Amino acid sequence: MQENTITQLSDPSGISPDPLTDLIRDGARKLIEQAIEAELSTLLGAFADHKLEDGRARLVRHGHLPEREILTGVGPVAVTVPRVRDRKPGTDKIAFTPSILPRYLRKAKSVEELLPWLYLKGVSTGDFSEALAALLGPHAKGLSATTITRLKADWWSEYEAWEKRDLGTRRFLYIWADGVYFKPRRAEEKQCVLVIVGADEYGRKELLAMTDGFRESTQSWREVLLDLKRRGLKQDPKLAIGDGALGFWAALREVFPSTQEQRCWLHKTMNVLNALPKSVQAKAKAHLHDIWQAETRAAASAAFDFFVDAYGVKWDKAVAKLVKDRDALLTFYDYPAEHWKHIRTSNPIESTFAAVRHRTKRTKGCLSRKTGLAMAFRLMMSAQTKWRKLDGRNRLPEVISGVEFRDGVRQLQNAA
């Protein structure tokens, strides 16, 4: 009889008989404890010279706190935190709380971020525990249906604090603006969320403003832009990118009059194609790409004229949508070529809000306007961590100083 030489590892948590998962979880526990011990040693070392009158050390180890489980991406991990005793008389006692393991932490940040993503992706509150148990194990705790209710309140509190943050030390060269619609309740009109994303002088993209608007009116956009100015955004951005909504551009000219305008090619392409029959849309789309993907303004203008000649006779309404924004569609040629891929469209906003629209459809219109805005904010903040910095960041100081670019290339200054 053949002997089985495979050692079966025990599964103390009951989550899975998978030995690899057990090893990963055990390794996570050891790493957490090592990090805590290192932090404690630093604290004890800092107070090593602090003695009592009788010569004893002021700060000493004093056992451990009760073991607790931290929910992580590999399931619950049991950890123990050492305690310290401050022997010095008085009420101003030194306590030890590890920075990586705050006193009331029960879930790792990765899990906290997983919860809203599940909700936003269509998992209903009632199915929440089941979904997380499938991901993190059947013994995952603290995942009742009320978790999402608490999270929604937390998202709103985070949004209110973020909306008041100071921008006085910041400068943003490019801003992307869009008004995104989704329907929170069946009985209500579609919700319009006005969004502005900015790129600072270091090339970092950041969510600047997000608020409920009355459609995309000039007044709504004016309030958004004035609020940015009130919170410290004193210098006009160099360039604003957005679709053809007149409300934003009218407000921009009032609040930031020196900011140049770039119409979003993604929106413009969709608007033009929607006015054309489906039979010609594929070919027309390729001709539109020839315009904004041309290497020079002259080549783009030639492709523009070709489109007008080719489609203007039969489909004058479609061509009119393109022609009315001709100059604003080609502004990007006056900026560094390395930045073109970023400033030709408002894609960072559009792509992120696709998930919000998906979620509101799955909930069959059961979201309130407040929850819809809080959800959109939480999703944008999660997406922000993955936004790429601008290419060609070495060009940003030149943009700030007003160096002239022609067809994406820096122009040499004429000698005096």
N, C-alpha and C positions, 0 to 999 in steps of 0.2 A: 504494500500500500504506500502510495506516495505521500510524503509528509508535507504539510503546508508550512512554508517557511516565512509567510508574510505576517508581520506583526500587526494586529489590529489595535489601533490607537483608541483610547477611550474618548467619549464625547460628553464631557461634563456639562455642557450647556444644553444639550439636547437639540441643538439647531440642525445639525447635519452630521451624517456619518463620514463625511468627506475629510480624510486626514489632512489634505492640503489646507482646507479652511481652518482646521484646528491649529495648524502650525502658524498660519498667518495671524490668527487671533491671539495666540500665545506670544508671538513676536511683538505684536502691537502692545500687549500688556507690559512686556518687559521694557520696551522703548519708552512708554509713558512713565513707568516707575523710575527708569534711569534718568529721564529728564527732570522728574520731580526731585530726585536725590541730588542731582547736580545743582538745582536751584536752591535747595535747602542748604547744601554745603556752602554756597556763596553767601547766604544769609548768616550762617553761623560764623563764617570767616570774617564777615564785616563787623561782627560784635565780639570777636575773640578777645579783644583787649578790654572789654567792658566787664569789670569785676564788682562784686559786692564788697561791703566793708570787711567781711571775714575772709576775703580772697577767693571765694567761689565764683564760678562763671555765672554771668547774669542770664545768659540764654543757653538752654540745654534741650536735648531731645526729650520727648515725653510720650512715648508710645505711638499709636496710630489711631486715626479716626475709623469708624466702622467702614467695612468694605462697601463699595457701591458700584453699580454697573453703569457704564457709559455706552450709549448706543452709537456705534460707528458704522462705517460702510461695510465692515465685515461681520456685523452683528454685535451683540452686547459683549463688552470687555470689562471684566471685574478688576478694579484697581483699589489700592489702599493708599491713603495720604498720611504721611507722618505728621505728628504734632510737635510743637515746641512749647516749652514752659519759660515764661519770663519771671525770674525770681525777684526782680526789683519791686519793692513795695510801691503802692499807688494804683491809680486807675488807668494810666497811660501805658497799657501793656502792648508788647510786640507780639503779633500773631503771624502765622505762616499760612498763606494761601497761594498755591502755585499759579503762575500766570497762565499756564496751558490748561489748567483745570480749576476754574472758578468754583466757588463753594456750592452753587446751586446748579451747575452744569449737569445735564443728564443726556444731552445729545450732542454729538460732534457737529461742527458747522456744516460739514458736507451733507449730513442728514437733514439739518435745518433747511438747507438749500434744496434738498430733494423734495421736501414736503410741498412747497408752492409749485414746483415744477409738475408734480403729479396732479395737483389741483388744476393748474393751468392747462394741462394736457388732456383733461377731460375725466379724471377719476372723481366720482362723486363723493361727498362727505361720508355717506353710508358705507362705501367700499374702501375707504381710506385704510383702515386697519388691515384688511385682507391684502390689499396691494403691497403695503409696507412689510407685512409678515412674509409675503412671498419673496421680497427682495432681501430682507434682513433677518429672517428667521421667525418661527412661530412664537418664540418667547420674548420678542421685542416688546418693551413696556412703554407706557405713556403715549400710546398711539390711538386713543379713542376718537370717536367722531367729533368731540369737542376741541380736539387739537387744532383743526382747521379754523374753528371759530376764534380761538385765541390768536392764531396766526394772522387772520384778517385784521384784527384789532391792532396787532403789532405792526403790520404793514402800513396801516393808516398813521400810526404814531411816527413811524420812520419817515413817511412822506411829509408830514407836517413839519418835522424838524429839518428835513432836507430843503424844503421850500423856503426856509428862512435863512439859509446859510449865507455867509458873507462872501462876496466875490471881489472885494476891493483890492486884493493882491494878485488878481489873475488878469491875463490878457488872452483873448481868443481872436484868432485871425480869420478862421472860416466858421460859418454857422450853417447848419442844415435845418430847414423848417418844414413841417408838414402837419396837416390836420387829418387825423385818422378817425374814421367813423366805425362804431359798432353799436349793436342794440342791446342795452342792458335789460330792459323789460318789454314785454309785448305791448303793453299799454302806453309806452313812452316813445318819443321820437328817438332816432338814432343819437347816440352820445358822440359828441365831437371832442376829441382830446387833442389839444394843441401842443406840439412837441418841438423843442429846439435842442439840437446837439451841437456842441462846439469843439473845435480843435485849437489847443493853446499853442503858445510859442515853442513848446517842446514837441509838438506833433501828437500829443495825447488827445484822444477823443473822449468827450465827457457829456453826459446828459445835463443840460443847463436849465431847461424849463419844461414842465409838463402840467397842464391844467385843463380843467373843463372849460370849454368855450361855447359861445352861442354861434353855432355853425362856424364859418371861417370869416366872420365879419372883420372889418377894419378895426372896430372898437375892441373886439376880443383880442386881436393880435397886438393892438396898441398897448393894452394893459399888460400883456405878457412881456413885451419889449421894455416898457417903462419900469416894470418890476425888476428886470435885469439891471437896468441903469440905477435904480434906487438901491440895489444891493451891492453896487460898487463897480459895475461894468461901464467905466467912463469912456474908454476909447472905442470908436466905431470899429467893428470887424472889417476886414479888408473885402471879404466876399461873402454873400449869402446865396445858398443853393436851395431851391424849392420848386414846386410846380407853379402853374399859372394862376393860382387863386389870387384875385386882385386884392383881397383884404390884407394879406400879409405884406405885399409889396407897397401898398399905400401907407401902411403903418410904418414899414421900414424906412421909407423916405422921410417921414416926420421925425422918427426917434434917432435913427442912425443915417443921416443924409449922405454921408460920404461913402457908404458901403456900396460896392458894385453888386450887380445882380447876375446870377447864372440860373437859367431855367433848367429843371431836371429833365434829362433826356429819357429817363425811364418813363416818367409821366407823359412827356410829350409824345413819345412813340406810341404808347397805349391810346392816347387821345386821337392821334391821327389815324391809327389802324382801325379804331372803332367806327370811324366815319367812312371806311372803305369796305367794299364787299369782300367776303371771305376768300373768294377766288383769287384776289390779287394781293392779299395781306402778306403772304410769305415773301413775295418778290419786293413789295413795297418796304417791308421791314429791312431787307438786305440793303436797299437803296438808302434808307434812313441811317443805317449803320455806316454806310460809306461817308456820310456827312461828318458825324461826330467822332469817327475813328480816323479821319484824315490827319496827316502829320502836320499840315500847315493850314492856316486860315484860307489861303488862296484855293487850296485843293478842296477844302470844306465848302467854300462858296460856289465852286464849280459843281460839286455834287448836289448842293442845295438847288442851284439853277436847273440842273437836270431833273431833279424830282418835281419841281414846279412845272417844267415843260411836259414831263411824261404823264403826270396825273392831273394837272390843272384843268384840262379841257373837260374831262368826264366827271371829275370828283373835286370840284372847286371848293366845297365846304371843308374837305379834309386838308387840302393845301392851304386854305386860309388859316386853319389852326396852327400850321407850321410857320407860315410867313409872318404872322403878327408878332412873333417873338424872335425873329431872326437874329437881331443883334445880341439879345440876352442869351440866346442859345450858344453863342460862340465866344462868350467872354473868357472862357477858360484858356483860350490861346494866349492871353496876356499874363498867364501865370506859369510857374515852372512845370515842365513836361512831367516831372516825377510826381506831381500832384494831380494830374489830370484824372487818373482813375478814381480818385477820391471826390473830386469836386464837380464831376459831370452829372451825378445823380444823387438823390437823397436816399439811397439804398439802406444805410444803417437803420433808418427809422422804419421803412417799409418792411424789411425782412423780419425785424423784431416783432412788429405788430401782427404779423401773420399768425403767430401763436395765440395772441389775445383774441383775434377773431375766431380762431378754432375753438377756444375755450367757451366763448359766449354762445356759439352755436350748440355746443354739447350740453350746456346748462339750460337750453330751451328758454332763454330769456328770463332766468330767475335771479339774475344779479341786480343789485341796486346800483345806482350811478356812483355812489361813494365806493362800493366794493370794486366796481369796474375800474375806477381810476387807481385805487390802491393796488389792484392786480397788475394793471399796466405798468405802474411805477416799479413794482417788485420785479417784474420780468425785464424791464429795461435796465435796472441796476444789475441783475444777474448777467444780462447780455453784455453790459459795459465792460466787464472784466475780460471779455474775449475780443473786444474791438481792437483791430490792428492800428498801430500808430501810422502816421503819415509816412510814406516813402519820401526820400529826399529831404530829411529834416535839416540838413545843412543849408538848404535854400530858405528856410524860414526867416533867418535874420535879414536876408536880402529883401524878402517880401515886406518885412516890418519897416525897413529903411526906404522903401519906395523904389527899389531898383527896377528898371524897365525890362520886361520880358516880351519877346516877340516870337510867336510860334513855339512858346515854351523854352526859348533859349535866352539867356541873359545877354543884354545889349551893352557893349562897351561904351563908357561915357566918353564924350568928345573932349579932347584936351582943351583947356582954356586958352 
